Amino acid sequence: MVKSLHQGVDLELRSVLYREGNFHLAHCLELDLVGEGATPREALDTLVELVECHVATAIEDGDLASIFRPAPAELWRLYSLGQPRRGRKTKSPVTRFELREWVMN
């Protein structure tokens, strides 16, 4: 049932991956959602699951526009300075998840 609700909805999202203490964080810039993990892959996997659930719920509620809440400007800056990384395939409706990693020198 949820799959049919996603038809016609294509989202392209961006995420910045960075380390904070002992954790890796993946932050979706358009939705201001964060996944964390012990590894970069774990953080990204957590974020993708969170985003898919968040978007599916909004579609089911008929209020997709309400989920868009930009992350703080500093995170957009980290994204712009980050190095492109291979993203992860996602389920519909997120058709593209661009990922950049910021590493503090």
Secondary structure, 3 states (H helix, E strand, C coil): CHHHHHCCCCEEEEEEEEEECCEEEEEECCCCEEEEECCHHHHHHHHHHHHHHHHHHHHHHCCHHHHCCCCCHHHHHHHHHCEEECCCCCCCCEEEEEEEECCCC
